[in-house]
Amino acid sequence: MVAEGTPNELKGQLPGDAIQVELSDPEADGRAHAALDRVPGIWEVTIEGRSLRARTGNGSAAVPSVLQALEAGGLRVASVTIARPSLDDVYLRHTGRSPARTEEKV
């Protein structure tokens, strides 16, 4: 056990919004990190395959800058979503990997 509380309490510990980007290139890890390092207000960037997740204070305001930075880094985006924190985000914060990736290793 890495955290304790109700689902709403655990999600409430994460500030801001989650941005999830599906990249067209499955080998984009280093380039995506480098591109997003230049975007202010983005933190907790994780990339697993083509799935990029990041946190920001205001998702809808940050998406244009994120997309522009990825495009400038030569990366194509297949889709983007913005969401309030989920229990998957809580798990990722405490363990450093997504629940799906954890299940792959079991």
Biopython code that builds the backbone (N, CA, C, O; Angstrom):
import numpy as np
from Bio.PDB.StructureBuilder import StructureBuilder

atoms = [
    (1, "MET", "N", (0.848, -1.175, 0.000)),
    (1, "MET", "CA", (0.000, 0.000, 0.000)),
    (1, "MET", "C", (0.892, 1.236, 0.000)),
    (1, "MET", "O", (1.795, 1.360, 0.827)),
    (2, "VAL", "N", (0.636, 2.135, -0.920)),
    (2, "VAL", "CA", (1.454, 3.339, -1.038)),
    (2, "VAL", "C", (0.699, 4.610, -0.668)),
    (2, "VAL", "O", (1.318, 5.650, -0.439)),
    (3, "ALA", "N", (-0.632, 4.542, -0.605)),
    (3, "ALA", "CA", (-1.437, 5.709, -0.254)),
    (3, "ALA", "C", (-2.744, 5.232, 0.360)),
    (3, "ALA", "O", (-3.209, 4.127, 0.082)),
    (4, "GLU", "N", (-3.317, 6.061, 1.181)),
    (4, "GLU", "CA", (-4.556, 5.698, 1.843)),
    (4, "GLU", "C", (-5.519, 6.876, 1.802)),
    (4, "GLU", "O", (-5.107, 8.028, 1.941)),
    (5, "GLY", "N", (-6.800, 6.586, 1.610)),
    (5, "GLY", "CA", (-7.841, 7.601, 1.597)),
    (5, "GLY", "C", (-8.956, 7.197, 0.662)),
    (5, "GLY", "O", (-8.870, 6.180, -0.027)),
    (6, "THR", "N", (-10.000, 7.999, 0.643)),
    (6, "THR", "CA", (-11.096, 7.738, -0.287)),
    (6, "THR", "C", (-10.626, 8.111, -1.691)),
    (6, "THR", "O", (-9.656, 8.853, -1.839)),
    (7, "PRO", "N", (-11.303, 7.605, -2.719)),
    (7, "PRO", "CA", (-10.916, 8.000, -4.083)),
    (7, "PRO", "C", (-10.881, 9.516, -4.274)),
    (7, "PRO", "O", (-9.946, 10.038, -4.882)),
    (8, "ASN", "N", (-11.878, 10.222, -3.769)),
    (8, "ASN", "CA", (-11.901, 11.680, -3.931)),
    (8, "ASN", "C", (-10.769, 12.352, -3.171)),
    (8, "ASN", "O", (-10.206, 13.333, -3.656)),
    (9, "GLU", "N", (-10.418, 11.844, -1.975)),
    (9, "GLU", "CA", (-9.297, 12.413, -1.228)),
    (9, "GLU", "C", (-7.986, 12.210, -1.976)),
    (9, "GLU", "O", (-7.169, 13.126, -2.075)),
    (10, "LEU", "N", (-7.790, 11.006, -2.501)),
    (10, "LEU", "CA", (-6.556, 10.719, -3.237)),
    (10, "LEU", "C", (-6.453, 11.566, -4.500)),
    (10, "LEU", "O", (-5.391, 12.121, -4.783)),
    (11, "LYS", "N", (-7.539, 11.674, -5.263)),
    (11, "LYS", "CA", (-7.520, 12.494, -6.483)),
    (11, "LYS", "C", (-7.343, 13.969, -6.150)),
    (11, "LYS", "O", (-6.735, 14.711, -6.921)),
    (12, "GLY", "N", (-7.872, 14.399, -5.001)),
    (12, "GLY", "CA", (-7.754, 15.791, -4.584)),
    (12, "GLY", "C", (-6.330, 16.197, -4.246)),
    (12, "GLY", "O", (-6.025, 17.389, -4.187)),
    (13, "GLN", "N", (-5.446, 15.216, -4.023)),
    (13, "GLN", "CA", (-4.049, 15.504, -3.723)),
    (13, "GLN", "C", (-3.268, 15.927, -4.968)),
    (13, "GLN", "O", (-2.165, 16.465, -4.862)),
    (14, "LEU", "N", (-3.843, 15.682, -6.139)),
    (14, "LEU", "CA", (-3.158, 16.032, -7.389)),
    (14, "LEU", "C", (-3.704, 17.363, -7.915)),
    (14, "LEU", "O", (-4.889, 17.460, -8.237)),
    (15, "PRO", "N", (-2.870, 18.364, -8.001)),
    (15, "PRO", "CA", (-3.340, 19.654, -8.510)),
    (15, "PRO", "C", (-3.471, 19.656, -10.026)),
    (15, "PRO", "O", (-2.785, 18.907, -10.721)),
    (16, "GLY", "N", (-4.351, 20.497, -10.525)),
    (16, "GLY", "CA", (-4.441, 20.737, -11.966)),
    (16, "GLY", "C", (-5.106, 19.645, -12.764)),
    (16, "GLY", "O", (-5.884, 18.844, -12.243)),
    (17, "ASP", "N", (-4.778, 19.632, -14.053)),
    (17, "ASP", "CA", (-5.379, 18.715, -15.019)),
    (17, "ASP", "C", (-4.323, 17.766, -15.566)),
    (17, "ASP", "O", (-3.124, 18.039, -15.523)),
    (18, "ALA", "N", (-4.806, 16.653, -16.076)),
    (18, "ALA", "CA", (-3.931, 15.705, -16.771)),
    (18, "ALA", "C", (-4.136, 15.882, -18.269)),
    (18, "ALA", "O", (-5.270, 15.953, -18.744)),
    (19, "ILE", "N", (-3.047, 15.950, -19.001)),
    (19, "ILE", "CA", (-3.096, 15.979, -20.463)),
    (19, "ILE", "C", (-2.551, 14.641, -20.933)),
    (19, "ILE", "O", (-1.472, 14.219, -20.517)),
    (20, "GLN", "N", (-3.300, 13.981, -21.798)),
    (20, "GLN", "CA", (-2.806, 12.741, -22.389)),
    (20, "GLN", "C", (-2.745, 12.928, -23.896)),
    (20, "GLN", "O", (-3.718, 13.334, -24.532)),
    (21, "VAL", "N", (-1.578, 12.623, -24.451)),
    (21, "VAL", "CA", (-1.340, 12.766, -25.881)),
    (21, "VAL", "C", (-0.964, 11.407, -26.443)),
    (21, "VAL", "O", (-0.084, 10.730, -25.912)),
    (22, "GLU", "N", (-1.620, 11.015, -27.499)),
    (22, "GLU", "CA", (-1.249, 9.795, -28.222)),
    (22, "GLU", "C", (-0.377, 10.241, -29.396)),
    (22, "GLU", "O", (-0.834, 10.948, -30.295)),
    (23, "LEU", "N", (0.873, 9.820, -29.370)),
    (23, "LEU", "CA", (1.816, 10.198, -30.417)),
    (23, "LEU", "C", (1.747, 9.205, -31.567)),
    (23, "LEU", "O", (1.415, 8.037, -31.364)),
    (24, "SER", "N", (2.056, 9.659, -32.760)),
    (24, "SER", "CA", (2.078, 8.777, -33.927)),
    (24, "SER", "C", (3.324, 7.896, -33.933)),
    (24, "SER", "O", (3.295, 6.785, -34.464)),
    (25, "ASP", "N", (4.408, 8.378, -33.352)),
    (25, "ASP", "CA", (5.691, 7.668, -33.352)),
    (25, "ASP", "C", (5.904, 6.943, -32.027)),
    (25, "ASP", "O", (5.963, 7.593, -30.983)),
    (26, "PRO", "N", (6.022, 5.610, -32.038)),
    (26, "PRO", "CA", (6.210, 4.876, -30.784)),
    (26, "PRO", "C", (7.610, 5.040, -30.183)),
    (26, "PRO", "O", (7.834, 4.621, -29.047)),
    (27, "GLU", "N", (8.531, 5.623, -30.896)),
    (27, "GLU", "CA", (9.911, 5.786, -30.424)),
    (27, "GLU", "C", (10.224, 7.258, -30.148)),
    (27, "GLU", "O", (11.314, 7.722, -30.483)),
    (28, "ALA", "N", (9.308, 7.987, -29.555)),
    (28, "ALA", "CA", (9.452, 9.434, -29.420)),
    (28, "ALA", "C", (9.874, 9.899, -28.034)),
    (28, "ALA", "O", (9.917, 11.105, -27.790)),
    (29, "ASP", "N", (10.183, 9.001, -27.133)),
    (29, "ASP", "CA", (10.419, 9.326, -25.729)),
    (29, "ASP", "C", (11.358, 10.509, -25.521)),
    (29, "ASP", "O", (10.946, 11.520, -24.952)),
    (30, "GLY", "N", (12.594, 10.411, -25.963)),
    (30, "GLY", "CA", (13.577, 11.473, -25.740)),
    (30, "GLY", "C", (13.204, 12.783, -26.397)),
    (30, "GLY", "O", (13.349, 13.847, -25.796)),
    (31, "ARG", "N", (12.725, 12.713, -27.625)),
    (31, "ARG", "CA", (12.338, 13.946, -28.339)),
    (31, "ARG", "C", (11.151, 14.616, -27.672)),
    (31, "ARG", "O", (11.100, 15.844, -27.599)),
    (32, "ALA", "N", (10.188, 13.830, -27.181)),
    (32, "ALA", "CA", (9.008, 14.404, -26.527)),
    (32, "ALA", "C", (9.391, 15.081, -25.224)),
    (32, "ALA", "O", (8.922, 16.182, -24.935)),
    (33, "HIS", "N", (10.238, 14.434, -24.434)),
    (33, "HIS", "CA", (10.695, 15.068, -23.182)),
    (33, "HIS", "C", (11.415, 16.378, -23.478)),
    (33, "HIS", "O", (11.166, 17.386, -22.817)),
    (34, "ALA", "N", (12.296, 16.370, -24.458)),
    (34, "ALA", "CA", (13.039, 17.584, -24.808)),
    (34, "ALA", "C", (12.095, 18.691, -25.270)),
    (34, "ALA", "O", (12.281, 19.855, -24.912)),
    (35, "ALA", "N", (11.091, 18.339, -26.055)),
    (35, "ALA", "CA", (10.139, 19.341, -26.556)),
    (35, "ALA", "C", (9.327, 19.948, -25.411)),
    (35, "ALA", "O", (9.106, 21.159, -25.387)),
    (36, "LEU", "N", (8.887, 19.130, -24.476)),
    (36, "LEU", "CA", (8.039, 19.632, -23.394)),
    (36, "LEU", "C", (8.825, 20.337, -22.302)),
    (36, "LEU", "O", (8.239, 21.063, -21.500)),
    (37, "ASP", "N", (10.130, 20.143, -22.250)),
    (37, "ASP", "CA", (10.962, 20.883, -21.286)),
    (37, "ASP", "C", (10.869, 22.382, -21.510)),
    (37, "ASP", "O", (11.111, 23.166, -20.592)),
    (38, "ARG", "N", (10.520, 22.783, -22.724)),
    (38, "ARG", "CA", (10.447, 24.213, -23.062)),
    (38, "ARG", "C", (9.060, 24.802, -22.811)),
    (38, "ARG", "O", (8.863, 26.002, -23.004)),
    (39, "VAL", "N", (8.092, 23.981, -22.385)),
    (39, "VAL", "CA", (6.728, 24.471, -22.180)),
    (39, "VAL", "C", (6.531, 24.806, -20.699)),
    (39, "VAL", "O", (6.593, 23.916, -19.851)),
    (40, "PRO", "N", (6.294, 26.080, -20.384)),
    (40, "PRO", "CA", (6.090, 26.447, -18.981)),
    (40, "PRO", "C", (4.778, 25.874, -18.449)),
    (40, "PRO", "O", (3.801, 25.745, -19.187)),
    (41, "GLY", "N", (4.767, 25.535, -17.169)),
    (41, "GLY", "CA", (3.549, 25.067, -16.522)),
    (41, "GLY", "C", (3.215, 23.608, -16.760)),
    (41, "GLY", "O", (2.092, 23.183, -16.490)),
    (42, "ILE", "N", (4.174, 22.826, -17.263)),
    (42, "ILE", "CA", (3.972, 21.397, -17.499)),
    (42, "ILE", "C", (4.903, 20.637, -16.554)),
    (42, "ILE", "O", (6.088, 20.958, -16.457)),
    (43, "TRP", "N", (4.375, 19.641, -15.865)),
    (43, "TRP", "CA", (5.207, 18.838, -14.981)),
    (43, "TRP", "C", (4.763, 17.376, -15.023)),
    (43, "TRP", "O", (3.751, 17.039, -15.638)),
    (44, "GLU", "N", (5.524, 16.528, -14.369)),
    (44, "GLU", "CA", (5.244, 15.087, -14.299)),
    (44, "GLU", "C", (4.999, 14.479, -15.685)),
    (44, "GLU", "O", (3.995, 13.803, -15.907)),
    (45, "VAL", "N", (5.902, 14.721, -16.582)),
    (45, "VAL", "CA", (5.796, 14.157, -17.937)),
    (45, "VAL", "C", (6.253, 12.705, -17.897)),
    (45, "VAL", "O", (7.369, 12.407, -17.473)),
    (46, "THR", "N", (5.381, 11.805, -18.343)),
    (46, "THR", "CA", (5.738, 10.390, -18.463)),
    (46, "THR", "C", (5.352, 9.922, -19.859)),
    (46, "THR", "O", (4.342, 10.347, -20.419)),
    (47, "ILE", "N", (6.173, 9.041, -20.405)),
    (47, "ILE", "CA", (5.908, 8.511, -21.741)),
    (47, "ILE", "C", (6.070, 7.002, -21.689)),
    (47, "ILE", "O", (7.098, 6.486, -21.251)),
    (48, "GLU", "N", (5.043, 6.308, -22.143)),
    (48, "GLU", "CA", (5.082, 4.851, -22.248)),
    (48, "GLU", "C", (4.642, 4.503, -23.662)),
    (48, "GLU", "O", (3.464, 4.611, -24.001)),
    (49, "GLY", "N", (5.583, 4.090, -24.471)),
    (49, "GLY", "CA", (5.272, 3.815, -25.872)),
    (49, "GLY", "C", (4.848, 5.088, -26.570)),
    (49, "GLY", "O", (5.602, 6.061, -26.612)),
    (50, "ARG", "N", (3.645, 5.088, -27.117)),
    (50, "ARG", "CA", (3.129, 6.271, -27.809)),
    (50, "ARG", "C", (2.281, 7.157, -26.907)),
    (50, "ARG", "O", (1.816, 8.208, -27.347)),
    (51, "SER", "N", (2.069, 6.759, -25.657)),
    (51, "SER", "CA", (1.210, 7.503, -24.745)),
    (51, "SER", "C", (2.034, 8.449, -23.870)),
    (51, "SER", "O", (2.910, 8.020, -23.118)),
    (52, "LEU", "N", (1.738, 9.726, -23.984)),
    (52, "LEU", "CA", (2.414, 10.759, -23.210)),
    (52, "LEU", "C", (1.409, 11.332, -22.224)),
    (52, "LEU", "O", (0.294, 11.688, -22.607)),
    (53, "ARG", "N", (1.794, 11.424, -20.962)),
    (53, "ARG", "CA", (0.942, 12.029, -19.931)),
    (53, "ARG", "C", (1.731, 13.140, -19.264)),
    (53, "ARG", "O", (2.934, 13.022, -19.033)),
    (54, "ALA", "N", (1.026, 14.225, -18.960)),
    (54, "ALA", "CA", (1.648, 15.342, -18.259)),
    (54, "ALA", "C", (0.597, 16.010, -17.393)),
    (54, "ALA", "O", (-0.602, 15.845, -17.617)),
    (55, "ARG", "N", (1.050, 16.765, -16.403)),
    (55, "ARG", "CA", (0.143, 17.522, -15.539)),
    (55, "ARG", "C", (0.377, 19.006, -15.793)),
    (55, "ARG", "O", (1.478, 19.433, -16.140)),
    (56, "THR", "N", (-0.681, 19.772, -15.611)),
    (56, "THR", "CA", (-0.617, 21.218, -15.798)),
    (56, "THR", "C", (-1.721, 21.870, -14.965)),
    (56, "THR", "O", (-2.707, 21.222, -14.614)),
    (57, "GLY", "N", (-1.550, 23.134, -14.656)),
    (57, "GLY", "CA", (-2.551, 23.843, -13.878)),
    (57, "GLY", "C", (-3.859, 24.045, -14.618)),
    (57, "GLY", "O", (-4.926, 24.017, -14.005)),
    (58, "ASN", "N", (-3.793, 24.247, -15.925)),
    (58, "ASN", "CA", (-4.989, 24.486, -16.732)),
    (58, "ASN", "C", (-4.803, 23.795, -18.083)),
    (58, "ASN", "O", (-4.109, 24.303, -18.964)),
    (59, "GLY", "N", (-5.426, 22.644, -18.230)),
    (59, "GLY", "CA", (-5.246, 21.828, -19.424)),
    (59, "GLY", "C", (-5.631, 22.513, -20.712)),
    (59, "GLY", "O", (-4.889, 22.455, -21.693)),
    (60, "SER", "N", (-6.790, 23.168, -20.725)),
    (60, "SER", "CA", (-7.241, 23.774, -21.982)),
    (60, "SER", "C", (-6.341, 24.927, -22.411)),
    (60, "SER", "O", (-6.195, 25.179, -23.607)),
    (61, "ALA", "N", (-5.741, 25.625, -21.465)),
    (61, "ALA", "CA", (-4.821, 26.706, -21.815)),
    (61, "ALA", "C", (-3.458, 26.165, -22.254)),
    (61, "ALA", "O", (-2.771, 26.797, -23.056)),
    (62, "ALA", "N", (-3.063, 24.998, -21.731)),
    (62, "ALA", "CA", (-1.737, 24.450, -22.023)),
    (62, "ALA", "C", (-1.676, 23.653, -23.322)),
    (62, "ALA", "O", (-0.608, 23.549, -23.925)),
    (63, "VAL", "N", (-2.794, 23.091, -23.764)),
    (63, "VAL", "CA", (-2.778, 22.208, -24.935)),
    (63, "VAL", "C", (-2.175, 22.870, -26.181)),
    (63, "VAL", "O", (-1.347, 22.239, -26.837)),
    (64, "PRO", "N", (-2.539, 24.093, -26.537)),
    (64, "PRO", "CA", (-1.919, 24.687, -27.739)),
    (64, "PRO", "C", (-0.392, 24.749, -27.653)),
    (64, "PRO", "O", (0.291, 24.478, -28.641)),
    (65, "SER", "N", (0.150, 25.102, -26.487)),
    (65, "SER", "CA", (1.607, 25.167, -26.326)),
    (65, "SER", "C", (2.231, 23.781, -26.401)),
    (65, "SER", "O", (3.305, 23.616, -26.979)),
    (66, "VAL", "N", (1.567, 22.784, -25.821)),
    (66, "VAL", "CA", (2.068, 21.408, -25.861)),
    (66, "VAL", "C", (2.112, 20.912, -27.304)),
    (66, "VAL", "O", (3.118, 20.354, -27.743)),
    (67, "LEU", "N", (1.027, 21.116, -28.034)),
    (67, "LEU", "CA", (0.969, 20.671, -29.429)),
    (67, "LEU", "C", (2.012, 21.387, -30.284)),
    (67, "LEU", "O", (2.662, 20.767, -31.125)),
    (68, "GLN", "N", (2.169, 22.681, -30.070)),
    (68, "GLN", "CA", (3.156, 23.453, -30.829)),
    (68, "GLN", "C", (4.566, 22.953, -30.527)),
    (68, "GLN", "O", (5.373, 22.811, -31.445)),
    (69, "ALA", "N", (4.878, 22.684, -29.258)),
    (69, "ALA", "CA", (6.214, 22.208, -28.888)),
    (69, "ALA", "C", (6.495, 20.830, -29.482)),
    (69, "ALA", "O", (7.597, 20.576, -29.968)),
    (70, "LEU", "N", (5.506, 19.943, -29.444)),
    (70, "LEU", "CA", (5.701, 18.609, -30.017)),
    (70, "LEU", "C", (5.915, 18.697, -31.525)),
    (70, "LEU", "O", (6.788, 18.026, -32.076)),
    (71, "GLU", "N", (5.110, 19.530, -32.190)),
    (71, "GLU", "CA", (5.259, 19.700, -33.638)),
    (71, "GLU", "C", (6.636, 20.277, -33.975)),
    (71, "GLU", "O", (7.281, 19.836, -34.926)),
    (72, "ALA", "N", (7.081, 21.259, -33.197)),
    (72, "ALA", "CA", (8.403, 21.859, -33.428)),
    (72, "ALA", "C", (9.516, 20.832, -33.209)),
    (72, "ALA", "O", (10.592, 20.944, -33.796)),
    (73, "GLY", "N", (9.253, 19.832, -32.363)),
    (73, "GLY", "CA", (10.221, 18.767, -32.125)),
    (73, "GLY", "C", (10.137, 17.644, -33.140)),
    (73, "GLY", "O", (10.815, 16.625, -33.008)),
    (74, "GLY", "N", (9.306, 17.830, -34.152)),
    (74, "GLY", "CA", (9.191, 16.826, -35.206)),
    (74, "GLY", "C", (8.300, 15.652, -34.858)),
    (74, "GLY", "O", (8.411, 14.587, -35.466)),
    (75, "LEU", "N", (7.417, 15.832, -33.887)),
    (75, "LEU", "CA", (6.535, 14.752, -33.445)),
    (75, "LEU", "C", (5.104, 15.001, -33.910)),
    (75, "LEU", "O", (4.587, 16.112, -33.799)),
    (76, "ARG", "N", (4.478, 13.957, -34.429)),
    (76, "ARG", "CA", (3.084, 14.068, -34.868)),
    (76, "ARG", "C", (2.183, 13.536, -33.762)),
    (76, "ARG", "O", (2.501, 12.544, -33.106)),
    (77, "VAL", "N", (1.049, 14.213, -33.565)),
    (77, "VAL", "CA", (0.092, 13.853, -32.527)),
    (77, "VAL", "C", (-1.121, 13.203, -33.168)),
    (77, "VAL", "O", (-1.690, 13.735, -34.121)),
    (78, "ALA", "N", (-1.518, 12.037, -32.634)),
    (78, "ALA", "CA", (-2.707, 11.350, -33.133)),
    (78, "ALA", "C", (-3.957, 11.830, -32.405)),
    (78, "ALA", "O", (-5.012, 11.969, -33.022)),
    (79, "SER", "N", (-3.854, 12.089, -31.088)),
    (79, "SER", "CA", (-4.999, 12.579, -30.322)),
    (79, "SER", "C", (-4.520, 13.217, -29.030)),
    (79, "SER", "O", (-3.399, 12.980, -28.581)),
    (80, "VAL", "N", (-5.390, 14.034, -28.438)),
    (80, "VAL", "CA", (-5.085, 14.669, -27.152)),
    (80, "VAL", "C", (-6.368, 14.751, -26.336)),
    (80, "VAL", "O", (-7.436, 15.040, -26.875)),
    (81, "THR", "N", (-6.259, 14.495, -25.035)),
    (81, "THR", "CA", (-7.394, 14.622, -24.125)),
    (81, "THR", "C", (-6.940, 15.340, -22.862)),
    (81, "THR", "O", (-5.766, 15.307, -22.492)),
    (82, "ILE", "N", (-7.893, 15.987, -22.216)),
    (82, "ILE", "CA", (-7.652, 16.672, -20.951)),
    (82, "ILE", "C", (-8.628, 16.081, -19.943)),
    (82, "ILE", "O", (-9.798, 15.864, -20.256)),
    (83, "ALA", "N", (-8.141, 15.821, -18.731)),
    (83, "ALA", "CA", (-9.021, 15.249, -17.715)),
    (83, "ALA", "C", (-8.606, 15.728, -16.332)),
    (83, "ALA", "O", (-7.454, 16.092, -16.096)),
    (84, "ARG", "N", (-9.563, 15.718, -15.439)),
    (84, "ARG", "CA", (-9.271, 15.937, -14.035)),
    (84, "ARG", "C", (-8.515, 14.708, -13.544)),
    (84, "ARG", "O", (-8.574, 13.667, -14.199)),
    (85, "PRO", "N", (-7.818, 14.782, -12.436)),
    (85, "PRO", "CA", (-7.060, 13.634, -11.956)),
    (85, "PRO", "C", (-7.926, 12.388, -11.772)),
    (85, "PRO", "O", (-9.071, 12.473, -11.329)),
    (86, "SER", "N", (-7.363, 11.239, -12.117)),
    (86, "SER", "CA", (-8.043, 9.956, -11.963)),
    (86, "SER", "C", (-7.263, 9.105, -10.965)),
    (86, "SER", "O", (-6.170, 9.481, -10.540)),
    (87, "LEU", "N", (-7.824, 7.969, -10.596)),
    (87, "LEU", "CA", (-7.099, 7.056, -9.720)),
    (87, "LEU", "C", (-5.853, 6.502, -10.415)),
    (87, "LEU", "O", (-4.868, 6.182, -9.750)),
    (88, "ASP", "N", (-5.887, 6.385, -11.751)),
    (88, "ASP", "CA", (-4.686, 5.992, -12.490)),
    (88, "ASP", "C", (-3.576, 7.033, -12.300)),
    (88, "ASP", "O", (-2.404, 6.681, -12.162)),
    (89, "ASP", "N", (-3.957, 8.320, -12.295)),
    (89, "ASP", "CA", (-2.977, 9.379, -12.074)),
    (89, "ASP", "C", (-2.386, 9.287, -10.666)),
    (89, "ASP", "O", (-1.187, 9.493, -10.481)),
    (90, "VAL", "N", (-3.220, 8.978, -9.679)),
    (90, "VAL", "CA", (-2.745, 8.809, -8.306)),
    (90, "VAL", "C", (-1.746, 7.657, -8.252)),
    (90, "VAL", "O", (-0.679, 7.778, -7.651)),
    (91, "TYR", "N", (-2.099, 6.545, -8.880)),
    (91, "TYR", "CA", (-1.218, 5.373, -8.903)),
    (91, "TYR", "C", (0.112, 5.716, -9.569)),
    (91, "TYR", "O", (1.179, 5.367, -9.063)),
    (92, "LEU", "N", (0.038, 6.401, -10.703)),
    (92, "LEU", "CA", (1.242, 6.798, -11.430)),
    (92, "LEU", "C", (2.123, 7.685, -10.561)),
    (92, "LEU", "O", (3.342, 7.512, -10.545)),
    (93, "ARG", "N", (1.538, 8.618, -9.848)),
    (93, "ARG", "CA", (2.321, 9.527, -9.006)),
    (93, "ARG", "C", (3.057, 8.758, -7.910)),
    (93, "ARG", "O", (4.215, 9.055, -7.619)),
    (94, "HIS", "N", (2.395, 7.774, -7.303)),
    (94, "HIS", "CA", (2.999, 7.065, -6.183)),
    (94, "HIS", "C", (3.942, 5.940, -6.596)),
    (94, "HIS", "O", (4.853, 5.595, -5.843)),
    (95, "THR", "N", (3.740, 5.367, -7.773)),
    (95, "THR", "CA", (4.564, 4.218, -8.172)),
    (95, "THR", "C", (5.520, 4.526, -9.315)),
    (95, "THR", "O", (6.512, 3.822, -9.497)),
    (96, "GLY", "N", (5.233, 5.571, -10.089)),
    (96, "GLY", "CA", (6.081, 5.914, -11.224)),
    (96, "GLY", "C", (5.759, 5.149, -12.488)),
    (96, "GLY", "O", (6.469, 5.274, -13.486)),
    (97, "ARG", "N", (4.691, 4.351, -12.462)),
    (97, "ARG", "CA", (4.279, 3.624, -13.671)),
    (97, "ARG", "C", (2.772, 3.472, -13.663)),
    (97, "ARG", "O", (2.136, 3.553, -12.612)),
    (98, "SER", "N", (2.203, 3.252, -14.837)),
    (98, "SER", "CA", (0.755, 3.119, -14.965)),
    (98, "SER", "C", (0.310, 1.748, -14.499)),
    (98, "SER", "O", (1.110, 0.811, -14.513)),
    (99, "PRO", "N", (-0.954, 1.597, -14.083)),
    (99, "PRO", "CA", (-1.474, 0.281, -13.693)),
    (99, "PRO", "C", (-1.346, -0.737, -14.826)),
    (99, "PRO", "O", (-1.047, -1.902, -14.563)),
    (100, "ALA", "N", (-1.563, -0.335, -16.065)),
    (100, "ALA", "CA", (-1.455, -1.264, -17.206)),
    (100, "ALA", "C", (-0.034, -1.786, -17.340)),
    (100, "ALA", "O", (0.167, -2.970, -17.609)),
    (101, "ARG", "N", (0.937, -0.931, -17.158)),
    (101, "ARG", "CA", (2.336, -1.353, -17.268)),
    (101, "ARG", "C", (2.706, -2.280, -16.118)),
    (101, "ARG", "O", (3.498, -3.204, -16.303)),
    (102, "THR", "N", (2.142, -2.048, -14.931)),
    (102, "THR", "CA", (2.384, -2.919, -13.796)),
    (102, "THR", "C", (1.852, -4.309, -14.062)),
    (102, "THR", "O", (2.508, -5.301, -13.745)),
    (103, "GLU", "N", (0.649, -4.387, -14.651)),
    (103, "GLU", "CA", (0.046, -5.693, -14.963)),
    (103, "GLU", "C", (0.873, -6.461, -15.978)),
    (103, "GLU", "O", (0.929, -7.689, -15.914)),
    (104, "GLU", "N", (1.526, -5.764, -16.925)),
    (104, "GLU", "CA", (2.368, -6.421, -17.921)),
    (104, "GLU", "C", (3.533, -7.156, -17.281)),
    (104, "GLU", "O", (3.968, -8.192, -17.784)),
    (105, "LYS", "N", (4.049, -6.615, -16.154)),
    (105, "LYS", "CA", (5.229, -7.178, -15.512)),
    (105, "LYS", "C", (4.886, -8.329, -14.584)),
    (105, "LYS", "O", (5.775, -9.083, -14.189)),
    (106, "VAL", "N", (3.629, -8.478, -14.232)),
    (106, "VAL", "CA", (3.225, -9.547, -13.298)),
    (106, "VAL", "C", (3.204, -10.878, -13.973)),
    (106, "VAL", "O", (2.889, -11.886, -13.341)),
]
sb = StructureBuilder()
sb.init_structure("model")
sb.init_model(0)
sb.init_chain("A")
sb.init_seg("    ")
for serial, (resi, resn, name, xyz) in enumerate(atoms, 1):
    if name == "N":
        sb.init_residue(resn, " ", resi, " ")
    sb.init_atom(name, np.array(xyz, "f"), 0.0, 1.0, " ", f" {name:<3s}", serial, name[0])
structure = sb.get_structure()
